Amino acid sequence: MHVDATFKLNRHGYPVIVVGFSDVMRNFHLLGLFVICDRQESTYVRVFKSLQSTMFWLFRGDLEANAIMGDAETAQWNAIL
């Protein structure tokens, strides 16, 4: 799973979290885009819980990731772990 927060995608400067995964052919598949107001651990926890519940609703199973790739943001990693 790939997780990254990017900026300057909207005029207010809110961070946008992009979440997706790559298949064996190295194609990227978008799972979700989240516009957030801050980059706090609690915000990332809400994002990941929302993603998990949506994936469960869509596929009737838990979200399982063999590896997670993201940047070195502490709040992001604390929410994942």
Buried (B, 14 or more C-beta within 10 A) or exposed (E): BBBBBEEEEEEEEBBBBBBBBEEEEEEEEEBBEBEBEEBEBEBBBBBBEEBEEEBEEEEEEEBEEEEBEBEEBEBBBEBBE
